[in-house]
Amino acid sequence: MQFTNPRKEAKPSPFNSTRAKHYKVVKKKTSVRFPRSSPFPVVALLTDFGLEDHYVGTMKAVILSIHPRAHIVDITHEVAAHQVQQAGYLLWSAYNFFPRGTLFVTVVDPGVGSQRRILAVRSQHYTFLAPDNGLLDFVLIQTPAKEIVQIDLLKAKRFLPSNVSSTFHGRDILAPIAAYLSSGKKLQSFGKRIKLPGIREPFVNGKKSAVKPCILHIDHFGNIVTNILVAGLSTQDIQTMAVGKALVSRWIHHYDEAPDRTPCFITGSSGLVEIVVKKDNAARLLSASVNSPLTIYWT
């Protein structure tokens, strides 16, 4: 299938493969130094694909086949399978540290192949591409959307491969669109502008919050990250917290302050309440997972 270059000049893929011919290749203008030639110089990936399979590498291959000068950064690919809330938290924790203009491609998509929508969202400084499953609520609470486009597969057809898999939209839809967006294409080239009915508040921000407390993430060290914002709280506001059947009630300011093998509260680097054990694994000690119930006993 023959394509024309989005910069009005054709160029064959730098990868000599049949699959690469599905896509148009963006040609870098030699008179302009990268990344100034692109409004989205960084493409940041976050998925639940893991690293055992080909999925992450294949997505990167598609992006680079279309836009060889794309700067791809991995946030993480170790989101627990289908854990949309965890993915939303990890994106929220990281996005604001990226350079302005970064395009975030987030693929945690239990509804892949169904009628669920794919959204491209532009905020003041960033652009996000993700399935419409609540994943973006975390960032859109903090950085309101200036433009939201629902991806229309018919309108975007000329940018996509002729056969789109029903099980790998990351490769066949999100990766090509990300590549063209990073090369300068406008969001409306791929769909129509819409308004979202409302953004769900994901954080507990005080005693009167209607949001249910939960575990968002368990990090590499076994620290338990909750959805409770420390801002606006004092250490006296939370008397005790139950993680499953275990109770936690002690606050610390840094790890070394904690007694041995004692679960404690700490303000994590993202400003959320975390439950930690000094030089040990809190999640293992408390038999906790992202599905464990969390109950707050306020003072």
Legacy VTK file of the C-alpha trace (Angstrom):
# vtk DataFile Version 3.0
C-alpha trace
ASCII
DATASET POLYDATA
POINTS 299 float
0.000 0.000 0.000
1.483 3.360 -1.074
1.415 6.376 1.251
2.464 9.967 0.912
4.681 11.617 3.455
2.949 13.837 6.033
5.539 16.487 5.162
4.539 16.127 1.449
7.586 14.098 0.460
7.767 10.307 0.299
10.548 8.305 1.842
10.841 4.526 2.255
10.995 3.036 5.724
14.492 2.740 7.193
13.454 -0.787 8.219
13.362 -3.152 5.264
10.277 -5.152 6.247
6.863 -5.822 4.816
5.112 -4.551 7.948
6.951 -1.231 7.819
5.391 -0.577 4.402
1.992 -0.271 6.096
2.971 3.162 7.352
4.040 6.490 5.925
7.491 7.569 7.048
8.103 11.069 8.357
11.084 12.684 6.692
13.188 14.976 8.844
13.979 18.297 7.188
17.727 18.613 7.128
17.499 22.403 7.518
15.881 22.082 10.959
17.643 20.526 13.923
15.656 17.971 15.924
13.787 18.271 18.251
12.736 21.789 17.230
11.179 20.314 14.091
8.655 18.420 16.232
6.087 19.762 18.705
6.237 16.439 20.607
9.945 15.558 20.795
9.476 12.855 23.461
7.130 9.843 23.259
6.699 8.281 26.716
5.294 4.748 26.961
3.460 3.150 29.878
1.843 -0.286 29.540
0.976 -3.513 31.343
2.744 -5.559 28.652
5.717 -6.630 30.761
9.064 -7.369 29.131
8.828 -11.092 28.432
6.952 -10.699 25.139
7.470 -8.751 21.946
4.719 -6.196 22.560
6.788 -3.258 23.805
9.502 -3.714 21.213
6.943 -3.993 18.441
5.239 -0.746 19.456
8.608 1.015 19.434
9.398 -0.473 16.020
6.164 0.909 14.574
6.822 4.375 15.997
10.390 4.451 14.702
9.387 3.066 11.285
7.162 6.105 10.839
9.171 8.699 12.746
12.822 7.575 13.004
13.769 10.659 15.026
11.236 10.040 17.792
12.709 10.043 21.302
11.050 7.119 23.091
11.151 6.923 26.896
9.801 4.011 28.946
7.972 5.035 32.115
7.184 1.420 32.974
5.780 -1.717 31.375
5.288 -3.517 34.679
1.784 -2.310 35.519
-0.147 -5.294 36.875
-2.294 -6.785 34.103
-5.516 -4.808 33.547
-4.922 -2.541 36.578
-6.208 0.762 35.189
-6.022 2.615 38.526
-2.418 1.595 39.044
-1.543 2.805 35.550
-3.307 6.117 36.194
-1.337 6.623 39.390
2.008 5.802 37.756
1.311 8.198 34.882
0.246 10.932 37.339
3.393 10.403 39.407
5.712 10.784 36.428
4.216 13.045 33.753
4.961 16.421 35.340
8.704 15.688 35.370
8.878 15.302 31.589
9.778 18.165 29.264
6.903 20.222 27.962
5.509 18.882 24.723
5.925 15.210 25.693
3.381 12.810 24.204
2.307 10.066 26.626
1.057 6.774 25.180
-0.571 4.648 27.857
-1.830 1.168 27.008
-3.580 -0.615 29.859
-6.646 -1.695 27.986
-8.853 -4.534 29.252
-11.512 -3.453 26.731
-9.271 -3.738 23.660
-11.230 -4.641 20.530
-14.575 -3.574 22.020
-16.558 -0.379 21.474
-14.546 1.510 24.109
-13.153 4.779 22.819
-9.539 5.831 22.328
-8.819 9.432 23.322
-6.146 11.936 22.388
-6.052 14.713 24.975
-4.058 17.935 24.855
-3.420 19.842 28.077
-1.472 23.063 28.505
1.930 21.373 28.304
1.376 17.716 27.347
-0.560 15.361 25.096
-1.980 11.998 26.200
-3.111 9.043 24.109
-5.007 6.290 25.928
-8.160 4.162 25.997
-11.179 5.865 27.561
-11.362 3.731 30.701
-10.641 6.233 33.470
-6.874 5.944 33.230
-6.467 9.640 32.380
-8.629 10.861 35.289
-5.547 11.090 37.506
-3.732 13.584 35.276
-6.811 15.469 34.040
-7.777 16.318 37.624
-4.448 18.139 37.878
-3.941 19.425 34.325
-7.290 20.203 32.665
-7.779 19.267 29.022
-7.721 22.004 26.409
-8.684 19.658 23.569
-10.091 16.121 23.558
-10.354 14.093 20.364
-12.064 10.735 20.051
-10.096 8.619 17.598
-12.181 7.762 14.550
-10.791 4.694 12.792
-12.377 5.708 9.483
-10.875 9.187 9.586
-7.523 7.807 10.747
-7.586 4.927 8.252
-4.904 6.351 5.972
-2.463 6.445 8.895
-3.086 2.865 10.034
-2.225 -0.595 8.657
-4.826 -2.192 6.408
-5.515 -4.961 8.932
-6.016 -3.756 12.507
-5.796 -6.486 15.122
-8.648 -6.684 17.635
-6.183 -7.693 20.362
-3.234 -5.329 19.811
-4.446 -1.767 19.378
-1.196 -0.616 20.953
0.656 -1.687 17.831
-1.921 -1.004 15.134
-3.665 2.169 16.383
-1.908 3.930 19.254
1.679 3.495 18.048
1.059 4.814 14.496
-1.012 7.738 15.770
1.660 8.532 18.352
4.316 8.559 15.643
2.358 10.974 13.450
1.462 13.211 16.402
5.132 13.336 17.373
5.954 14.410 13.825
3.557 17.366 13.966
0.137 16.088 12.919
-2.806 17.755 14.653
-5.115 15.803 16.954
-8.112 16.422 14.711
-6.384 14.580 11.856
-7.397 11.384 13.660
-10.920 12.043 14.904
-13.460 14.523 16.182
-13.414 16.858 19.141
-15.598 15.837 22.062
-16.324 16.854 25.650
-16.046 14.372 28.476
-19.062 14.308 30.812
-16.859 14.615 33.885
-13.588 13.542 35.438
-13.764 11.149 38.369
-11.829 12.322 41.419
-9.357 9.503 42.207
-7.955 10.814 45.503
-9.115 10.948 49.110
-8.420 14.552 50.104
-9.898 14.786 53.597
-12.315 13.406 56.143
-15.359 14.399 54.107
-14.125 12.926 50.841
-16.599 10.662 49.066
-13.768 8.771 47.349
-13.190 5.245 48.605
-9.672 4.695 49.987
-7.686 2.051 48.140
-4.212 0.749 47.364
-3.008 2.155 44.059
0.374 0.515 43.807
2.961 -1.627 45.570
6.431 -0.552 44.572
9.637 -2.534 44.111
10.448 -2.235 47.815
7.042 -3.456 48.962
5.860 0.009 50.005
2.061 0.302 49.846
0.927 3.445 47.998
-2.604 4.610 48.838
-4.863 7.130 47.101
-4.896 9.403 50.192
-3.451 12.866 49.576
-1.356 14.202 52.431
-1.977 17.841 51.429
-4.687 19.281 53.639
-4.295 16.564 56.274
-2.368 16.478 59.490
-0.805 13.376 60.963
-3.474 13.507 63.675
-6.358 13.210 61.189
-5.818 9.494 60.586
-6.025 7.547 63.822
-5.652 4.068 62.342
-5.853 2.404 58.963
-6.831 -1.200 58.355
-5.092 -3.029 55.510
-7.164 -6.156 55.276
-7.127 -7.333 58.905
-3.878 -5.576 59.866
-3.916 -2.199 61.651
-1.424 0.644 61.121
-1.321 3.770 63.286
2.233 5.125 63.539
3.555 8.062 61.452
7.229 8.582 60.587
9.107 11.313 58.697
11.799 9.081 57.182
12.415 5.349 56.915
15.164 5.064 59.505
12.889 6.560 62.156
10.673 3.455 62.140
11.044 0.590 64.616
12.015 -2.732 63.063
9.215 -4.819 61.501
6.619 -2.152 62.320
4.306 -0.924 59.544
4.192 2.893 59.553
2.679 5.754 57.581
4.957 8.055 55.614
4.409 10.850 53.095
5.602 9.355 49.821
7.462 11.220 47.086
4.202 11.793 45.184
2.470 13.349 48.172
0.357 10.311 49.004
0.132 8.329 52.227
2.284 5.198 52.004
2.587 2.272 54.377
6.167 1.130 54.801
8.390 -1.113 56.908
12.015 -0.111 57.482
14.391 -2.315 55.464
11.565 -4.758 54.812
8.587 -5.381 52.554
5.354 -3.931 53.953
3.125 -5.628 51.392
4.574 -9.047 52.185
4.456 -8.464 55.941
0.791 -7.392 55.757
-0.182 -9.873 53.002
-1.406 -6.898 50.976
-2.069 -6.483 47.246
-3.664 -3.782 45.094
-6.956 -5.597 45.656
-6.740 -5.558 49.459
-9.456 -3.482 51.190
-8.402 -0.285 52.937
-10.328 1.346 55.788
-9.537 4.698 57.417
-10.460 5.412 61.045
-10.444 9.195 61.332
-9.876 11.042 64.603
LINES 1 300
299 0 1 2 3 4 5 6 7 8 9 10 11 12 13 14 15 16 17 18 19 20 21 22 23 24 25 26 27 28 29 30 31 32 33 34 35 36 37 38 39 40 41 42 43 44 45 46 47 48 49 50 51 52 53 54 55 56 57 58 59 60 61 62 63 64 65 66 67 68 69 70 71 72 73 74 75 76 77 78 79 80 81 82 83 84 85 86 87 88 89 90 91 92 93 94 95 96 97 98 99 100 101 102 103 104 105 106 107 108 109 110 111 112 113 114 115 116 117 118 119 120 121 122 123 124 125 126 127 128 129 130 131 132 133 134 135 136 137 138 139 140 141 142 143 144 145 146 147 148 149 150 151 152 153 154 155 156 157 158 159 160 161 162 163 164 165 166 167 168 169 170 171 172 173 174 175 176 177 178 179 180 181 182 183 184 185 186 187 188 189 190 191 192 193 194 195 196 197 198 199 200 201 202 203 204 205 206 207 208 209 210 211 212 213 214 215 216 217 218 219 220 221 222 223 224 225 226 227 228 229 230 231 232 233 234 235 236 237 238 239 240 241 242 243 244 245 246 247 248 249 250 251 252 253 254 255 256 257 258 259 260 261 262 263 264 265 266 267 268 269 270 271 272 273 274 275 276 277 278 279 280 281 282 283 284 285 286 287 288 289 290 291 292 293 294 295 296 297 298
